[in-house]
């Protein structure tokens, strides 16, 4: 299927940002925290706290800069957030080797700016799609991001082998360079796209404050579960399964390989089934994955959780992003997706801290993982109830 040029160029930012998200906060840094920094007074709760603080700063920036971008230039706000996050990645790449004391604060800064860039990128979706194709375009872009993650992961592993050092600056730096190259390609293609619109005379979307509250609360619970699992998965596989960095990387690579076609096809399925039904299936798939994480029944269980997790992780988040895109006015997309960042990521301010402390308290992540899944189910129920009452004219 051929997509418009504007959609393809926008999708290339998902391609670029997945490299950072996979390598920094999911693959290398969680294990770095639980091994190297563990001997310097840090714990699992410290990793959770770092992500919580970074997320809080990031979503506040997303709201204010997003609103500013609606009135000025969304393109320029997006561009500068990419540039600043890139330099943060570069600084972090060298700090892991030469300035260990700055790793913690540099990660918080970099991750916060990265969250701002993500929010601004999401706010572009209403400008390159319509309500009829937003799920399809959004699903393709999210899935395409997994391809970027695959390439970045392979590059990182190659440099690990060449240097003989899992945390060599060149390993981290390869991801930063990958990120800026494809982000620049995305920006170049979006330069002529109209990303700012005048407010409509009559609003097209009708949604009560109560239903929007239910919707936001549902987004909160589901996004919290997905993000916390993503942040702690490297540590979980290391501690509970006894996996090496190489095995963890292989698992993440398999998730990426399955995730691209699964998320792309998931967007296409919205033409045949209701989004809320498909979202419900992704929550069920999350339950299967978490079950096999908890029981740890060997290679068969590992294969099942990788497969079901890959089907769920991209689709659950892509559906939420596209759904929200359809109920907001494009003229205020920057501000609205800043709010979306609060409800989809600010829960991370609470989740990683509680999850980290719970893991330290039980000396295991299994019980916190089960509790996390319960909140995801509650989130789906809240979204289901809100969607039934939303009227889009």
C-alpha positions as CSV (number, residue, x, y, z in Angstrom):
1,X,0.0,0.0,0.0
2,X,1.3,3.4,-1.0
3,X,1.1,6.2,1.7
4,X,1.2,10.0,1.0
5,X,4.6,11.5,1.2
6,X,3.7,13.5,4.3
7,X,2.6,10.4,6.2
8,X,5.8,8.5,5.2
9,X,8.0,11.4,6.4
10,X,6.1,11.7,9.6
11,X,6.4,7.9,10.1
12,X,10.2,8.2,9.8
13,X,10.2,10.0,13.2
14,X,8.7,6.9,14.7
15,X,11.4,5.0,12.9
16,X,14.0,7.3,14.5
17,X,12.6,7.5,18.1
18,X,12.2,3.8,18.5
19,X,16.0,3.5,18.4
20,X,16.3,5.7,21.4
21,X,13.4,4.1,23.3
22,X,14.6,0.6,22.7
23,X,18.4,1.1,23.3
24,X,18.5,3.7,26.1
25,X,15.6,3.2,28.6
26,X,14.8,-0.4,27.7
27,X,17.9,-2.3,26.7
28,X,21.1,-0.8,28.1
29,X,20.4,1.7,30.8
30,X,18.0,-0.5,33.0
31,X,20.7,-3.2,33.2
32,X,23.4,-0.5,33.6
33,X,21.4,0.8,36.6
34,X,20.9,-2.7,38.1
35,X,24.6,-3.7,37.7
36,X,27.1,-0.8,37.5
37,X,25.1,1.9,39.3
38,X,23.9,-0.7,41.9
39,X,27.4,-0.6,43.3
40,X,27.3,3.2,43.6
41,X,24.2,3.3,45.9
42,X,21.4,3.1,43.4
43,X,18.5,0.6,43.4
44,X,15.5,-0.4,41.3
45,X,13.5,2.3,43.0
46,X,16.1,4.8,41.9
47,X,15.6,3.8,38.2
48,X,11.9,4.2,38.7
49,X,12.4,7.6,40.3
50,X,14.6,8.8,37.4
51,X,11.9,7.9,34.9
52,X,9.2,9.4,37.0
53,X,11.0,12.8,37.3
54,X,11.9,12.9,33.7
55,X,8.4,12.1,32.7
56,X,6.9,14.8,34.9
57,X,9.2,17.4,33.4
58,X,8.6,16.1,29.9
59,X,4.8,16.3,30.0
60,X,4.8,19.7,31.6
61,X,7.0,20.9,28.7
62,X,4.7,19.1,26.3
63,X,1.7,21.1,27.5
64,X,3.3,24.5,27.5
65,X,5.5,24.1,24.4
66,X,2.6,22.3,22.6
67,X,0.3,25.3,23.3
68,X,3.0,27.7,22.1
69,X,3.5,25.6,18.9
70,X,-0.2,25.9,18.1
71,X,0.1,29.7,18.0
72,X,3.5,29.9,16.3
73,X,5.2,27.1,14.4
74,X,4.7,23.4,15.3
75,X,7.5,22.5,12.9
76,X,10.2,24.7,14.6
77,X,9.2,23.5,18.1
78,X,9.5,19.9,16.9
79,X,12.8,20.5,15.3
80,X,14.5,22.1,18.3
81,X,13.2,19.4,20.7
82,X,14.9,16.8,18.4
83,X,18.1,18.7,18.3
84,X,18.3,19.2,22.1
85,X,17.4,15.6,22.8
86,X,20.1,14.4,20.4
87,X,22.8,16.4,22.3
88,X,21.5,15.0,25.5
89,X,22.0,11.5,24.1
90,X,25.5,12.4,23.0
91,X,26.4,13.7,26.5
92,X,24.9,10.5,28.1
93,X,26.9,8.3,25.7
94,X,30.2,9.6,27.1
95,X,29.0,10.0,30.7
96,X,28.5,6.2,31.1
97,X,32.2,5.8,30.7
98,X,33.9,9.0,31.8
99,X,31.5,10.9,34.1
100,X,29.5,8.3,36.0
101,X,28.2,10.8,38.5
102,X,26.3,12.7,35.8
103,X,24.5,9.7,34.2
104,X,21.5,10.0,36.5
105,X,20.8,13.7,35.9
106,X,21.7,13.5,32.2
107,X,19.3,10.7,31.7
108,X,16.5,12.7,33.4
109,X,17.2,15.7,31.2
110,X,17.5,13.8,27.9
111,X,14.4,11.7,28.6
112,X,12.3,14.7,29.4
113,X,13.2,16.5,26.2
114,X,12.6,13.3,24.3
115,X,9.1,13.1,25.7
116,X,8.5,16.6,24.5
117,X,9.6,15.7,21.0
118,X,7.3,12.6,21.1
119,X,4.3,14.7,22.1
120,X,4.9,17.2,19.3
121,X,5.4,14.4,16.8
122,X,2.0,12.8,17.9
123,X,0.3,16.2,17.4
124,X,1.2,16.1,13.7
125,X,-1.1,13.0,13.1
126,X,-4.3,15.1,12.8
127,X,-2.6,17.2,10.1
128,X,-1.5,14.3,7.9
129,X,-4.6,12.1,8.2
130,X,-8.4,12.1,8.4
131,X,-10.8,10.3,10.7
132,X,-11.2,7.6,8.1
133,X,-7.5,6.7,7.8
134,X,-5.9,7.9,11.1
135,X,-5.8,4.3,12.5
136,X,-4.3,2.9,9.4
137,X,-1.7,5.6,9.1
138,X,-1.0,5.7,12.8
139,X,-0.7,1.9,12.9
140,X,1.7,1.9,10.0
141,X,3.9,4.6,11.6
142,X,4.0,2.9,15.0
143,X,4.8,-0.5,13.4
144,X,7.4,1.2,11.1
145,X,9.1,2.4,14.3
146,X,9.9,-1.2,15.2
147,X,11.9,-1.5,12.0
148,X,14.0,1.4,13.2
149,X,14.4,-0.3,16.6
150,X,15.6,-3.5,14.8
151,X,18.3,-1.7,12.9
152,X,19.4,0.3,15.9
153,X,19.6,-2.8,18.1
154,X,21.6,-4.7,15.5
155,X,24.0,-1.8,15.2
156,X,24.4,-1.5,19.0
157,X,25.0,-5.3,19.4
158,X,27.7,-5.2,16.6
159,X,29.5,-2.4,18.5
160,X,29.2,-4.3,21.7
161,X,31.0,-7.2,20.1
162,X,33.6,-5.0,18.3
163,X,34.5,-3.1,21.5
164,X,34.0,-6.0,23.9
165,X,32.2,-3.5,26.2
166,X,28.4,-3.6,26.7
167,X,28.5,0.0,27.8
168,X,31.1,1.5,25.5
169,X,30.3,5.2,24.5
170,X,30.3,4.1,20.9
171,X,27.4,1.7,21.6
172,X,25.2,4.5,22.9
173,X,26.5,7.0,20.4
174,X,25.5,4.8,17.5
175,X,21.9,5.1,18.6
176,X,22.1,8.9,19.0
177,X,23.5,9.3,15.4
178,X,20.8,6.9,14.1
179,X,18.2,9.1,15.8
180,X,19.4,12.4,14.4
181,X,19.8,11.1,10.9
182,X,16.3,9.8,10.4
183,X,14.7,12.6,12.5
184,X,16.4,15.0,10.1
185,X,15.0,13.1,7.1
186,X,11.5,13.3,8.7
187,X,11.9,17.0,9.3
188,X,13.0,17.7,5.8
189,X,9.9,16.0,4.4
190,X,7.5,17.8,6.8
191,X,8.9,21.3,6.0
192,X,6.2,22.1,3.5
193,X,3.3,20.4,5.3
194,X,0.7,22.7,6.9
195,X,1.0,21.8,10.6
196,X,-0.8,24.9,12.0
197,X,-4.5,25.5,11.4
198,X,-7.0,28.3,12.3
199,X,-9.6,27.4,14.9
200,X,-12.9,26.2,13.3
201,X,-16.0,28.4,13.7
202,X,-18.0,25.4,15.0
203,X,-16.4,22.6,17.0
204,X,-16.7,19.2,15.3
205,X,-16.3,17.1,18.4
206,X,-18.8,16.8,21.2
207,X,-17.6,15.1,24.5
208,X,-18.7,15.9,28.0
209,X,-16.1,16.7,30.7
210,X,-17.0,13.5,32.6
211,X,-16.5,11.3,29.6
212,X,-13.3,12.9,28.8
213,X,-12.2,12.4,32.4
214,X,-13.1,8.6,32.0
215,X,-11.2,8.5,28.7
216,X,-8.1,10.1,30.2
217,X,-8.2,7.9,33.2
218,X,-8.4,4.8,31.0
219,X,-5.4,6.1,28.9
220,X,-3.6,6.7,32.1
221,X,-4.0,3.1,33.4
222,X,-3.2,1.4,30.1
223,X,-0.2,3.6,29.3
224,X,1.2,3.2,32.7
225,X,1.2,-0.5,32.5
226,X,2.7,-0.6,29.0
227,X,5.4,2.0,29.9
228,X,6.4,0.5,33.2
229,X,6.7,-3.0,31.7
230,X,8.9,-1.5,28.9
231,X,11.1,0.3,31.4
232,X,11.6,-2.7,33.7
233,X,11.6,-5.6,31.1
234,X,15.4,-5.6,30.8
235,X,15.8,-5.8,34.6
236,X,13.1,-8.4,34.8
237,X,14.7,-10.7,32.3
238,X,18.1,-10.1,33.9
239,X,17.0,-10.8,37.5
240,X,14.1,-13.2,37.2
241,X,15.2,-15.2,34.1
242,X,19.0,-14.8,34.6
243,X,19.4,-13.6,31.0
244,X,22.6,-11.9,29.8
245,X,22.6,-8.7,27.8
246,X,22.8,-10.6,24.6
247,X,19.8,-12.8,25.4
248,X,17.8,-9.7,26.4
249,X,18.7,-8.0,23.2
250,X,17.6,-11.1,21.2
251,X,14.2,-11.1,23.0
252,X,13.7,-7.4,22.2
253,X,14.8,-8.0,18.6
254,X,12.1,-10.7,18.2
255,X,9.5,-8.3,19.6
256,X,10.5,-5.7,17.1
257,X,10.4,-8.2,14.2
258,X,6.9,-9.3,15.0
259,X,5.7,-5.9,16.1
260,X,6.0,-4.2,12.7
261,X,3.6,-6.3,10.7
262,X,1.4,-6.8,13.7
263,X,0.9,-3.1,14.3
264,X,0.5,-2.2,10.7
265,X,-2.1,-4.9,10.2
266,X,-3.7,-3.9,13.5
267,X,-4.4,-0.4,12.0
268,X,-5.9,-2.0,8.9
269,X,-8.3,-4.2,11.0
270,X,-10.0,-1.0,12.3
271,X,-11.8,-1.0,8.9
272,X,-13.5,-4.3,9.8
273,X,-13.8,-4.2,13.6
274,X,-14.5,-1.5,16.2
275,X,-11.4,0.0,17.8
276,X,-12.7,-0.7,21.3
277,X,-13.0,-4.4,20.4
278,X,-9.5,-4.5,19.0
279,X,-8.2,-2.6,22.1
280,X,-9.9,-5.3,24.3
281,X,-8.0,-8.0,22.4
282,X,-4.7,-6.3,23.0
283,X,-5.4,-6.1,26.8
284,X,-6.1,-9.9,26.7
285,X,-2.8,-10.5,24.9
286,X,-1.0,-8.4,27.6
287,X,-2.6,-10.7,30.2
288,X,-1.2,-13.8,28.4
289,X,2.2,-12.3,28.2
290,X,2.3,-11.3,31.9
291,X,1.1,-14.8,32.9
292,X,4.1,-16.4,31.2
293,X,6.4,-13.8,32.6
294,X,5.3,-14.7,36.1
295,X,5.2,-18.5,35.8
296,X,8.5,-18.7,33.8
297,X,7.8,-22.2,32.3
298,X,10.8,-22.3,30.1
299,X,11.4,-21.7,26.4
300,X,7.9,-22.5,25.3
301,X,6.5,-19.9,27.7
302,X,9.1,-17.4,26.7
303,X,8.2,-17.9,23.0
304,X,4.5,-17.3,23.8
305,X,5.1,-14.2,25.9
306,X,7.3,-12.7,23.1
307,X,4.7,-13.4,20.5
308,X,1.7,-12.1,22.4
309,X,3.7,-9.2,23.8
310,X,4.7,-8.2,20.3
311,X,1.1,-8.3,19.1
312,X,0.0,-6.2,22.0
313,X,2.6,-3.5,22.7
314,X,2.4,-1.5,19.5
315,X,-1.3,-1.9,18.8
316,X,-2.4,-0.9,22.3
317,X,-0.5,2.3,22.1
318,X,-1.2,3.1,18.5
319,X,-5.0,2.7,19.0
320,X,-4.9,5.2,21.9
321,X,-3.0,7.7,19.9
322,X,-5.2,7.5,16.8
323,X,-8.4,7.5,18.8
324,X,-7.4,10.7,20.6
325,X,-6.4,12.2,17.3
326,X,-10.0,11.7,16.1
327,X,-11.6,13.6,19.0
328,X,-9.6,16.8,19.1
329,X,-9.5,19.9,16.9
330,X,-6.4,20.0,14.7
331,X,-6.0,23.7,15.4
332,X,-5.1,22.9,19.0
333,X,-3.3,19.6,18.4
334,X,-0.1,20.7,20.1
335,X,-1.8,21.6,23.4
336,X,-4.2,18.6,23.2
337,X,-1.4,16.1,22.7
338,X,0.5,17.8,25.5
339,X,-2.5,16.8,27.7
340,X,-2.4,13.4,26.1
341,X,1.2,13.1,27.2
342,X,0.1,13.8,30.8
343,X,-2.5,11.0,30.8
344,X,-0.4,8.6,28.8
345,X,3.0,9.3,30.4
346,X,2.5,11.2,33.6
347,X,1.2,8.0,35.2
348,X,4.8,7.0,34.9
349,X,5.5,9.5,37.6
350,X,3.7,7.2,40.0
351,X,4.0,3.8,38.3
352,X,7.8,3.3,38.2
353,X,8.3,4.6,41.7
354,X,5.7,2.2,43.2
355,X,6.8,-0.6,40.9
356,X,10.4,-0.1,41.9
357,X,9.7,0.0,45.6
358,X,7.3,-3.0,45.3
359,X,10.0,-4.9,43.5
360,X,12.6,-4.0,46.2
361,X,10.1,-4.9,49.0
362,X,9.2,-8.3,47.6
363,X,12.6,-8.9,46.2
364,X,10.8,-9.8,43.0
365,X,8.8,-8.1,40.2
366,X,6.1,-10.7,40.0
367,X,3.5,-9.3,42.4
368,X,3.9,-5.7,41.2
369,X,3.5,-7.0,37.6
370,X,0.2,-8.7,38.4
371,X,-1.1,-5.5,40.1
372,X,0.0,-3.5,37.1
373,X,-2.1,-5.7,34.7
374,X,-5.2,-5.3,36.9
375,X,-4.9,-1.5,36.4
376,X,-4.7,-2.0,32.6
377,X,-8.0,-4.0,32.7
378,X,-9.6,-1.2,34.7
379,X,-8.3,1.3,32.1
380,X,-9.9,-0.6,29.3
381,X,-13.3,-0.7,31.0
382,X,-13.1,3.1,31.6
383,X,-12.3,3.7,27.9
384,X,-15.0,1.4,26.7
385,X,-17.6,3.3,28.8
386,X,-16.4,6.7,27.6
387,X,-16.3,5.7,23.9
388,X,-19.9,4.6,24.0
389,X,-21.0,8.1,24.9
390,X,-18.7,10.2,22.7
391,X,-20.4,11.9,19.7
392,X,-18.2,12.9,16.8
393,X,-20.1,15.0,14.3
